[in-house]
């Protein structure tokens, strides 16, 4: 059913959850301005958070990218990474090992401070 605001209401009996599967390619197609800026970042694996030379963060600071648009992109990017991790057993194992290493390092630092 079409709603006056332009959205659609869909009745899906028996369906408990509806998800959006996104990939880097689909994100680049949906957010071409962010993809173009990301290609200009200093580092190829830039996550656009605190890395130096991030063209996306620079554009956000200048107001070139609307904050709402960036938040939508970032949310979809997190979801895409989550789905990719769920599907990749090797990536799950690597992520678990990474978390364990960080936890062990933080415990060593805590002990080294004499606490």
Secondary structure, 3 states (H helix, E strand, C coil): CECCCCCECCCCCCCCCCCCCCCHHHHHHHCHHHHHHHCCCCCCCCCCCCCCCCHHHHHHHHCCCCHHHHHHHHHHHHHHHHHHHHHCHHHHHHHHHHHHHHHHHHHHHHHHCCC
